[in-house]
């Protein structure tokens, strides 16, 4: 009994030492893991900053082609300047037909025609309105349908310079046959010497760059089935509601006039 008791007592210090060693080993592993995680974070941040600076430099130096030619033109809504330039390209014969993609259902061709100061004949013969697209993914899906309905092989893509890369990514992701020609609309706030001093321009570039990263990841992992499109029924409902509201307003004006 005494011998066993002594043996147990002699084992206690060794057991305690082993426990401390295991504890310190765990701490060493934790330190190594934290150190590795820190390196990964630093690399990711450096990659993000480097990629963003490359993207900002590319955007700020973009220029539209001098004499573009294609079968057709598509403009992605998001600013009147884009539509103005797209209509001007159509007028100059850069393409046979124009799709304005992402138009709000309550906007009429007549409103856009007046805004761009274009002739009724030009809009009647050569301009199509796309009402279903909600976002850039929707623009790509709406455009792809239009292209293949019409049988076009080459298309000028008109959108803001900061938006052109993501637009082409989405278009080329679903349409590998069509030749897409970028026509960036240059934003004056994103000039080489100005963008990093303007908080709004910086915010726009950072937001767009983050969206490009998300779009790239989505393509690689096959994540998401979002089409970015309104249903035809939703479009029709919005247009009927807007027409009814416009009709009531017009009737009130006539009544007031008669009174």
C-alpha positions, 0 to 999 in steps of 0.5 A, spaced: 500 500 500 505 504 501 509 503 495 503 504 491 501 511 495 509 513 493 508 511 486 502 515 485 505 521 489 511 521 484 507 521 478 503 527 480 509 532 478 510 529 472 502 529 470 502 536 472 508 538 468 505 534 462 498 538 463 502 545 463 506 542 456 499 541 453 496 547 455 502 551 452 502 547 446 495 549 445 497 556 446 503 555 441 498 553 436 493 558 437 498 563 436 500 560 430 493 560 427 492 567 429 499 569 426 497 565 420 490 568 420 493 575 420 497 574 414 491 572 410 487 578 412 493 582 410 494 579 404 486 580 402 487 587 404 493 588 400 489 585 394 483 589 395 487 595 395 491 593 389 485 591 385 481 597 387 487 602 384 488 598 378 480 598 377 480 606 378 486 607 374 482 603 368 476 607 369 479 614 369 483 613 363 477 610 359 475 613 352 470 611 347 472 608 341 472 614 335 468 611 330 464 605 333 460 600 328 456 595 330 449 591 328 446 594 334 446 599 340 444 597 347 444 603 353 443 601 360 439 606 364 442 610 370 443 617 367 440 621 362 447 622 359 448 615 357 441 615 353 443 622 350 450 619 347 446 612 345 441 616 341 446 620 338 450 614 336 444 611 333 443 618 329 450 617 326 449 610 324 453 606 329 448 601 329 441 599 326 437 599 332 437 601 339 435 598 346 434 602 352 434 597 357 432 598 364 426 603 363 422 604 369 415 601 367 411 608 367 416 612 363 414 612 355 418 613 349 415 620 348 418 622 354 425 619 353 424 622 345 423 629 348 428 629 353 433 627 348 430 632 343 430 626 338 425 626 332 419 621 332 421 618 326 427 615 329 424 613 335 418 609 331 423 606 326 429 604 331 428 604 338 426 599 343 424 600 350 426 594 355 421 595 361 423 588 365 430 589 367 431 591 375 439 591 375 445 590 371 444 582 371 437 584 369 440 588 363 444 582 361 438 578 361 434 583 357 439 585 352 441 577 351 433 576 349 433 582 344 439 580 341 437 573 339 430 575 337 433 580 332 439 576 330 445 581 331 452 579 332 455 585 334 453 590 339 455 597 342 454 597 350 453 604 352 454 605 360 458 609 365 465 608 365 465 605 372 459 601 370 462 598 363 466 592 366 461 589 370 456 590 365 460 586 360 462 581 365 454 580 366 453 580 358 459 575 356 457 570 362 450 569 359 452 570 351 458 567 348 456 568 341 455 576 341 461 581 340 460 586 345 464 593 344 464 597 350 462 605 349 464 608 356 460 614 357 466 618 361 464 621 368 467 628 369 468 626 376 472 620 375 478 624 371 485 621 373 487 627 378 480 628 381 477 622 383 481 620 389 479 628 392 472 627 391 468 623 396 462 622 392 467 619 386 471 615 391 464 612 394 462 610 387 468 607 385 469 603 391 461 601 391 462 598 384 469 595 385 465 591 391 460 589 386 465 586 381 468 582 386 461 579 388 459 578 381 466 574 380 465 570 386 458 568 384 460 566 377 466 561 380 461 558 385 455 558 381 451 562 387 444 565 386 439 564 381 437 571 381 435 574 374 434 581 375 427 582 371 420 584 373 415 579 370 411 582 364 405 582 369 408 587 373 410 591 368 403 591 365 400 593 372 405 599 373 403 602 366 396 601 367 396 604 374 400 610 371 396 611 365 390 611 370 393 616 374 395 620 368 388 620 365 385 622 372 390 628 372 389 630 365 381 630 367 382 634 373 386 639 369 380 640 363 375 640 369 379 646 372 380 649 365 372 649 364 371 652 371 
